[in-house]
């Protein structure tokens, strides 16, 4: 064997298999953080730019639907924005875990903050989902009419925004599970 091959073989033998698995899981953690950040950013932008105007008889009398008319949608945009900001700020720490997969204290810190952020993201998504459900179906007991027949574009954008947010929620769930598995490995 050549000297370079011997050094490479020794280096691979020095790194235990658990470290290789932790490094792979750290890479998956990094990718999931980017996916969740994109999902929350896209959801916040899609919801914040949602509005539709319908003319009623004349151009002077119009009905308008905007996201900020409903406080649940405003909370949804703020929650997604905060979680996106957190995810972007946590990416350097995730890169650090790729280089040093054995660090556990920083992973514990990330799990704590990830759990808080997934709670905020779920609360915002659930509040907005309730309003979107009412917009699609209405509530005959409360005399609330479904508005999606009139404001079709508004409803499509809000529904798409919810899909992105709940996709980010799933990615964050996987982040927490992945971090817990890495911490529990020897």
LINGIQUI-V760670 format. One record per residue. N is the residue number from 1. OMEGA is omega in degrees with one decimal (NA if undefined). D_LAST is the distance of its C-alpha to the last C-alpha in whole Angstrom. Layout:
# LINGIQUI-V760670
N/OMEGA/D_LAST
N/OMEGA/D_LAST
This chain:
# LINGIQUI-V760670
1/177.4/33
2/-176.3/34
3/179.7/32
4/179.7/30
5/179.7/29
6/178.5/27
7/178.8/26
8/178.9/24
9/178.4/23
10/-179.9/22
11/178.9/20
12/177.7/18
13/-179.2/17
14/179.6/16
15/-179.8/13
16/-179.5/10
17/179.4/10
18/178.6/7
19/177.4/9
20/177.5/12
21/178.6/11
22/178.3/10
23/177.8/13
24/178.9/15
25/176.6/14
26/176.5/15
27/177.2/18
28/176.4/19
29/179.0/18
30/-179.2/21
31/179.5/23
32/177.7/23
33/178.2/24
34/179.0/27
35/-179.8/28
36/178.3/28
37/178.2/30
38/179.3/32
39/-179.4/33
40/177.8/33
41/178.3/36
42/178.9/38
43/179.7/38
44/-179.6/39
45/-179.0/42
46/-179.4/43
47/-176.6/43
48/179.8/45
49/-178.1/47
50/171.2/48
51/179.1/52
52/179.5/55
53/177.8/59
54/175.7/61
55/179.1/65
56/-178.0/67
57/179.9/71
58/179.4/71
59/179.7/69
60/178.5/70
61/-176.7/68
62/172.7/64
63/-175.2/61
64/175.3/58
65/177.7/55
66/-178.7/52
67/-175.7/48
68/171.4/49
69/-176.3/52
70/-175.5/49
71/178.0/47
72/177.6/44
73/176.6/44
74/176.5/44
75/178.4/41
76/-179.7/39
77/179.7/40
78/-179.4/39
79/178.9/36
80/177.7/35
81/179.1/36
82/-179.7/34
83/177.4/31
84/177.1/31
85/177.7/32
86/-177.9/28
87/178.3/27
88/179.3/29
89/-179.5/28
90/-179.9/24
91/177.2/24
92/176.7/24
93/176.4/21
94/176.1/19
95/176.8/21
96/178.9/19
97/175.8/16
98/-179.7/17
99/179.6/17
100/-174.4/14
101/-175.9/12
102/-178.3/9
103/-178.0/12
104/-177.2/11
105/178.5/14
106/176.1/16
107/177.4/14
108/177.2/15
109/178.3/18
110/179.0/19
111/179.9/18
112/-179.6/20
113/176.5/23
114/179.6/22
115/177.4/23
116/-178.2/26
117/178.6/27
118/175.9/27
119/178.5/29
120/-179.5/32
121/179.4/32
122/178.5/32
123/178.7/35
124/179.3/37
125/180.0/36
126/178.3/37
127/179.8/40
128/179.7/41
129/178.5/41
130/179.5/43
131/178.6/46
132/177.0/46
133/178.4/46
134/179.2/49
135/179.8/50
136/-170.8/50
137/-176.1/51
138/177.0/53
139/-175.8/54
140/178.9/57
141/-179.0/57
142/-177.1/57
143/174.1/59
144/-176.7/56
145/174.5/57
146/-176.9/55
147/-173.7/55
148/174.8/53
149/179.8/57
150/-176.8/58
151/-174.2/55
152/-178.6/54
153/178.1/52
154/-178.3/51
155/178.7/49
156/-179.5/47
157/179.6/46
158/177.9/44
159/177.1/43
160/177.8/41
161/177.5/40
162/179.6/38
163/177.6/37
164/-179.2/35
165/179.3/34
166/171.8/32
167/176.3/31
168/177.2/29
169/177.9/28
170/178.0/26
171/178.6/25
172/174.3/23
173/178.2/22
174/176.7/20
175/-178.8/19
176/178.9/18
177/-179.8/16
178/178.7/14
179/178.7/13
180/178.9/12
181/-179.7/10
182/179.6/8
183/-176.1/8
184/179.2/6
185/178.6/4
186/NA/0
